Amino acid sequence: MLEEVERWLTRRSWSSGDRPLNRLTDARAADPRRTSVSVVLPALNEEATVGAIVATIRRELMEKIRLVDELVVIDSGSTDATAAVARAAGARVVHRDTILPRIPAVPGKGEVLWRSLLVTSGEIVCFVDADLKDFSADFVSGTVGPLLTDPTVQFVKAMYDRPLGGSAGQGGRVTELVARPLLNLHWPQLAGFVQPLGGEYAVRRSLLERLPFPVGYGVELGLLVDALHTVGLDALGQVDVGVRVHRHQDGQALGRMAAAIYRTAQLRLSRGHLVRPVLTQFERGEEGFVPRTHAVDTEERPPMREIAEYAERHAA
């Protein structure tokens, strides 16, 4: 590990308990305009978990104390009761397709996160995945904490253990097999991030609006790499929030995720042309293995500040 990263780990890695809630609310009260917080949950068919997450954030961070200003669930086309459950629990629910309708939406998590900037107003934006179980408000208060108390910090990732099959673990499978090797080899300054692909992180709007957003699974890697190049390692940090329990993807879904992440990395390494941006996987059928070919997410959305509607909204 680079000496620079070793120093960074001692200075920019914290625990959620390092900043008590009263310290965070005092920081907010001292400068409420610059410390407004929006929490965004991207959701697709998450009726089983989204309600408990929303209810916890609203109860612990909006009613007991005033740490979060707005809580928005962006529904990316759910066919179950995700929207109704989230709304009943106290979130504002916005359908992806109603945001910036002049640009047709494409499937993908990054697409939803990008569009969320147009329907939120907080100077700090905190993203939280909607499939978490046993959710703790520390995922939000922990990640926004450094942004509220240190003006030099601009991007904070949550870090946690990710148990799989009853066994303890640190990184997810795609993290350990794809993302961590890529980062160590090509962006060694980011080698200190425990969960580079984690879906829980908080970022200053002033940085987010300057970054392009890969539309699919590559969004977390893309934002992290681009943030490094935009503001430097010392503006990035991570906070230990304990344990993350969520629904695990099957092997083929992980393969598609890995391909998208590799593509995102490849674009940033060379901005060159990938000869064949598709991935073929195999499923056993009645007569043997059947190939299934999937397109790899290659589209990216431009920095939000380049979108006329966004510029007009923030000029008003």
N, C-alpha and C positions, 0 to 999 in steps of 0.2 A: 504494500500500500504506500502511496506517495506520502512524504512527510507532511505536505500541505493538507492531505485528507486526514491524517492522524491528528493534526492540530484542530482541524475543523470538527472532528468527532468530539473533542473535549469542549469546544466552544458552542457548537450549534446542534447538539443532541441533548434533549431534555426529557423529563418525565412529566406527565400531566399534573402530578402533584407539586411540581416546582412553582407553579403560579396559582395560588388559592383563588377561588372565585371572587372574593372581596377585592383582591388586587386587580382583577380584570374589570370589575364594575367601576372601581375607582379610576382606572385608566380610561374607560369609556366616558365617564362623567367629565373628565378633564378635557376631552376633545371629541364630543359626540359626532361631529360631522365627519371627521376622518376615521372614526372607528365604528361606523355603522356596519352591521353584519347581515349578510343574506346567506341562508342555507338552501342548497339545491339538491334535490334527490332525483336523479334520472331513473325512470321506472318503466319496466315492460313486464306485465303479468306478474306483479309482486304482491298480490292481495294478501298473501299469508304473512307477510312481514312488514309491509310499508306502514300499516296503521300503528303498530307498536313503536316504530322509530319516530314517526311524527308526534305521537302522543308524548313520548319521553322528552323530545326536544321542546315541545310547547310547554309542558309542565315544569321542567327543570330549568330551562334557559329563557323562557319568555314570560312565565307567570310568577315563579318563585323569585327569580331575579330577571333583570332586563339585560341580557347579553346578546340575544338574537332579535333582529328587527323584523325580518320577514323569512317565512318558511314556504318554499315553493317546490311542488312536485311537478316535474315535466314528464307527462305521459307520452311515450313514444309509440302509441298505437296498441295499447293493451286490449285484449279480448276478454279479460276477466273483470273483476270488480275493483281493480287497482284504484281507479280514479275516485270511485264512490267511497271506498275505505279511507283513502288519504284525506278526502274532503271532510268526512265525518270525524276524523281524528284531529282536524284543525289546520290542515295545510291549504294553501291556495294551489289549485290544480290548473295547469295550463297544458293544452295538447300541443305537441310539437308542431303539427301542421298549421296551427293558427299563428305561429310566430314567423315573421318575415315571409309571408305567402308568395311574394314575387320570385323567391328562390325555392323551387320544389325541394322538399326534404328528401334525404336519402336515409336508409336504415343505418343505424350505428350509434354507439354511445357518445362518441366525440361530437357528432352532429347535434345531439341534444344538449351537451354541455355548452357548445358554441352558441346555440340559439338562446340558452338561458340568460346570457348576458343582456339580451334585449328586453327581458321581462323582469329583471331584478334591478335594484338600485343601490345595494350596499357597497361601500368602498372596500370591504373585505368579502370575498365570496368563498364559501366553504362547501365543497362537494362531498356527499355521503352516498354510498351505494344503498339501494333500497332492498337488498336481499339479506341484510344482516340479522342475525338472531342474537338474543340476549344483549341487546344494544344498550350501550352506556352513553350518557351525555358527555363523557370525557372525550369521545371521538370528536366532538365539536369544540368544547371549551379548551381541550388540550391543543388542538391544531391552530385555533385562532389566537390562543394566548400570547405566543411570541409576537404576533403581528400587532396586538393591542399594546404591548409593553415595550417594544423595541422598534423604532422607526427604520432601522437599517435592515430588518428582516422583511422579505417580500414573498416568500413561497415556503410553506411548511407542509411536509408529508407526515401522516401518522405512521408509526411503526408498531408492530404487534406480533405475537405468536399466532400461527395459523394451523391449528390441529387438523389432522387428516386421518380418518378412520380410527379415532381414539388415541392416536399418537401425537405427541407434541411436535411442533415444527416451527420454523421461522419463516421461510419463504414459500410461496406457492410453487407449483410444479413448473409453470411457464417462467416464473421469475428465475428459478434456479437453473433451468435448462437452456433458456434463451436470453432473457433480459440481463441477468447478472454477468454472464460471459461477454455479451455485447458491450456492456458498460465498462467492464474492467479492461477490455481490449482496446476500445475506441474512445471512451470518455472516462479515463481513470479517475478524474476528479469527482465523479459521481459514484465511485466504488463504495463509499461509506453509507449509502442509503440502504437501510434494511429492507424496505418494501417499496422499491422503485415503481412497481405497477399497482400499488394500492389505490383504491378508489376514494380514500378519505384524505383530503388535503384542503388547505386554505391558502388563498392567493390574493394579493392586492389587485383590485380591478385595474389599476393603472398599468400593471404588468400584463394581466390576462388580455386586455384589449389590444396589446401589441404583438401577440403571439398567433401564429397559424394553428388551426386545430385539425389534426387528422380525424376523419369522420368516424372511424371505427375503433377497434380494439387498441390501435397504436397510440391513442390520444395521451395516455399517461406517460409513456416513454417520450413522445414528441414534446409535450409541454415541459417535461423535466430537462431534456437536452437543450431545448430552445431557451428556457429560463436561465440555464447556466451560461449560455453564450450571450444572453441579453443583459443580465445583471451581475453575473459572477457567482462563484461558489459561496462567498461569505454572506450573500443575501438569501441563501437557502438554508433550511433547517429541518429537523425531524423531532417528533415527540412520541415517546412510548406511552401508548394508551392501554396496554394489557394484552387482551386476547380478542381475536376476531373470528367469529363463527358465522359461516354463511353457506349457501347452497353451492356445492361443488359441481363443476362442469364435467361432462364425460370426455373421454380421450379425444374424440374427433373434434369437439368444440374447442378443446385446448390446442389442437393442431391448427385450426383456423386462426385462433388467437395468436399463436406463435408466428404464423406466416405474416399476419398483419403487422406484428411488432417488428419482425425482421425487415419488412418492406419499409416501415417508417424509419428504421435505423439506416437502411440503405439509401433512402432519399437524402437523409441528412449527411451522409458520408460523401456522396458524390453528386447529388441532384441529377443523377444520370438516368438512363432508361433501363428498366427491368424488362428483359426480353419477353417473359411470359408471366404476367402477374396473376396466375391462377394456381390453385392447389388441388391436386387429385388425391382423394382418400378412397378407402375400400370398405364396403359393407358386404356381409355374407348374404347371398340370396338363395333361392331354391336350387339354382344350378351352379353355385360357387360364388366367388367374390365378384362383386359388381363395382366398377369404378364410379365415383361421384366427384364431379369437378366443381369447385367453388371459386368464384372471383375473390381475389385478395383486395382488401380495401386499399385503394391507391389515391383516392380523392382527398383533398384537404380544403378546409375553409380558410379564407384570408383573415388576417388580423381584424378584429371587430371594428377597430377605429377607421377602417377603410370602407365600412358599410354606411351608406348615406343616411339610412334611417337611424342608426345608432348615433352618428355624429349630430344629426338634427335633435335627437332626444336629449343629448347631453349639452347641447348649446342653449337649449331652452331655459 
